[in-house]
Amino acid sequence: MTITAYDIALPIGLALVFAVFRYSQYRSADPQTALPKAAADGVKGAIGLAVITLGYQYLTH
């Protein structure tokens, strides 16, 4: 199993897109706590996708 730059960049990039999307949703509902909530969602998304990516790498090799 070899971890490439793509395997690292994919979860980070998609988590950033997801966090920006969630920030826009939270900002309209509660601007005071929008940034911390969106950042937490982005981190959770990155961790989840990293686990899925590594699991896929492990199962296919």
Secondary structure, 3 states (H helix, E strand, C coil): CCCCHHHHHHHHHHHHHHHHHHHHHHHHHCCCCHHHHHHHHHHHHHHHHHHHHHHHHHHHC
